[in-house]
Amino acid sequence: MLVSVKAKRGLQISSEYQKRAKELTPRRPVVGNAIRAFLVGGLICELGQFIQQFFIAYFGFNEKNAGNPTVAVLIFISTLLTGLGVYDRIGQWAGAGSAVPVTGFANSMASAAIEHRSEGTVLGIGGQMFKIAGPVIVFGTVAAFVVGLVKQIFEMAAK
């Protein structure tokens, strides 16, 4: 009987705690967060479009071939801003808006390298960087294989 009274008292305290914690937890501004993410993600994409048009206008690239150097420049800018501590502040304000484009991936890799540089080049920088990059690279490779396989099957079926 004593155990059941203690158990009931424990459940009562737990539910009171849950109720109080819910009351004190600040509400997240979901709409504001979504607007900031949309704005920053859109600005990053606009910057990418500007860089792509720059490559087309001044270096004679066509639209298809301008994509690779555009991504390289965006990655460079993101890594530079990460090293200067600016990208993290942008990410705190924008949330997913800064994380979704390729710049977010570059930021996560550069942040890991900076954070673990004291552990050495191979185990610190390389090891930590590729803990983050590894799953992304594997997913990209597997997804590309599956899409290529499906495309090949449909092409063979069409003949």
C-alpha positions as CSV (number, residue, x, y, z in Angstrom):
1,M,0.0,0.0,0.0
2,L,2.9,2.3,0.8
3,V,4.4,1.9,-2.6
4,S,1.2,2.8,-4.4
5,V,0.8,6.0,-2.3
6,K,4.4,7.0,-3.2
7,A,3.8,6.2,-6.8
8,K,0.6,8.3,-6.9
9,R,2.5,11.1,-5.2
10,G,5.3,10.8,-7.7
11,L,2.8,11.0,-10.6
12,Q,1.1,14.0,-9.0
13,I,4.4,15.9,-8.6
14,S,5.4,14.9,-12.2
15,S,2.1,16.2,-13.6
16,E,2.4,19.4,-11.6
17,Y,5.9,19.8,-12.8
18,Q,4.9,19.3,-16.5
19,K,2.0,21.8,-16.1
20,R,4.3,24.4,-14.5
21,A,7.1,23.9,-17.1
22,K,4.5,24.3,-19.9
23,E,3.4,27.6,-18.3
24,L,6.9,29.0,-18.0
25,T,8.2,27.9,-21.3
26,P,8.2,30.8,-23.7
27,R,6.1,30.4,-26.8
28,R,8.1,30.2,-30.0
29,P,7.4,32.8,-32.6
30,V,6.7,30.3,-35.4
31,V,5.4,32.8,-37.9
32,G,8.3,35.3,-37.3
33,N,10.8,32.4,-37.6
34,A,9.3,31.3,-40.9
35,I,9.4,34.8,-42.3
36,R,13.0,35.3,-41.2
37,A,14.0,31.9,-42.7
38,F,12.2,32.7,-45.9
39,L,13.9,36.2,-46.2
40,V,17.4,35.0,-45.5
41,G,17.1,31.8,-47.6
42,G,15.7,34.0,-50.4
43,L,18.5,36.5,-50.1
44,I,21.1,33.7,-50.3
45,C,19.4,32.4,-53.4
46,E,19.3,36.0,-54.9
47,L,23.0,36.3,-54.2
48,G,23.5,33.0,-56.0
49,Q,21.5,34.3,-59.0
50,F,23.5,37.5,-59.1
51,I,26.8,35.6,-59.0
52,Q,25.5,33.3,-61.8
53,Q,24.5,36.3,-63.9
54,F,28.0,37.8,-63.3
55,F,29.7,34.6,-64.6
56,I,27.4,34.6,-67.6
57,A,27.9,38.3,-68.4
58,Y,31.6,38.7,-67.7
59,F,33.1,35.3,-68.3
60,G,31.1,34.0,-71.2
61,F,29.5,31.0,-69.3
62,N,26.2,29.8,-70.4
63,E,23.4,29.2,-67.8
64,K,24.2,25.6,-67.4
65,N,28.0,26.0,-67.0
66,A,27.8,29.0,-64.6
67,G,26.2,26.8,-61.9
68,N,29.4,25.1,-60.7
69,P,31.5,28.3,-60.2
70,T,28.5,30.0,-58.6
71,V,28.2,27.2,-56.0
72,A,32.0,27.4,-55.4
73,V,31.8,31.2,-54.7
74,L,28.8,30.7,-52.4
75,I,30.7,28.0,-50.5
76,F,33.8,30.3,-50.3
77,I,31.7,33.2,-49.0
78,S,29.9,31.0,-46.4
79,T,33.2,29.5,-45.2
80,L,34.8,33.0,-44.9
81,L,31.8,34.4,-43.0
82,T,31.9,31.3,-40.7
83,G,35.6,31.9,-40.0
84,L,34.8,35.5,-39.2
85,G,32.0,34.5,-36.9
86,V,29.3,36.3,-39.0
87,Y,27.5,33.3,-40.5
88,D,26.7,31.9,-37.0
89,R,25.0,35.1,-36.1
90,I,23.0,35.1,-39.3
91,G,22.1,31.5,-38.6
92,Q,20.9,32.3,-35.1
93,W,18.6,35.0,-36.5
94,A,17.5,33.2,-39.7
95,G,17.2,29.6,-38.5
96,A,16.6,27.2,-41.3
97,G,16.9,29.9,-43.9
98,S,20.6,29.9,-43.6
99,A,20.9,26.1,-43.1
100,V,19.1,24.8,-46.1
101,P,21.1,26.2,-49.0
102,V,24.6,24.8,-49.8
103,T,26.0,27.7,-47.7
104,G,24.6,25.9,-44.6
105,F,26.5,22.8,-45.4
106,A,29.7,24.7,-45.9
107,N,29.1,26.5,-42.6
108,S,28.6,23.2,-40.7
109,M,31.8,21.8,-42.1
110,A,33.8,24.9,-41.5
111,S,32.5,25.2,-38.0
112,A,33.5,21.6,-37.2
113,A,37.0,22.2,-38.6
114,I,37.4,25.4,-36.5
115,E,36.0,23.9,-33.4
116,H,38.3,20.8,-33.5
117,R,41.5,22.3,-34.9
118,S,43.3,22.0,-31.6
119,E,43.0,18.1,-31.9
120,G,45.2,18.1,-34.9
121,T,44.9,18.2,-38.6
122,V,43.8,14.6,-39.3
123,L,41.9,13.6,-36.2
124,G,40.6,17.0,-35.3
125,I,39.9,18.9,-38.5
126,G,39.5,16.0,-41.0
127,G,37.8,13.6,-38.6
128,Q,35.2,16.0,-37.3
129,M,34.6,17.7,-40.6
130,F,33.8,14.3,-42.3
131,K,31.6,13.2,-39.4
132,I,29.2,15.9,-40.7
133,A,30.0,15.5,-44.4
134,G,30.0,11.7,-44.5
135,P,26.2,11.1,-44.2
136,V,25.5,13.9,-46.7
137,I,27.9,12.5,-49.2
138,V,26.6,8.9,-48.7
139,F,23.0,10.1,-49.1
140,G,23.9,12.1,-52.2
141,T,25.7,9.2,-53.8
142,V,23.0,6.6,-53.0
143,A,20.2,9.0,-54.2
144,A,22.1,9.7,-57.4
145,F,22.5,6.0,-58.0
146,V,18.8,5.3,-57.4
147,V,17.7,8.2,-59.6
148,G,20.1,7.0,-62.3
149,L,18.8,3.4,-62.0
150,V,15.2,4.5,-62.3
151,K,16.0,6.7,-65.3
152,Q,17.8,3.8,-67.0
153,I,14.9,1.5,-66.3
154,F,12.4,4.0,-67.8
155,E,14.6,4.6,-70.8
156,M,14.9,0.8,-71.4
157,A,11.2,0.4,-71.0
158,A,10.5,3.1,-73.6
159,K,12.6,1.4,-76.3
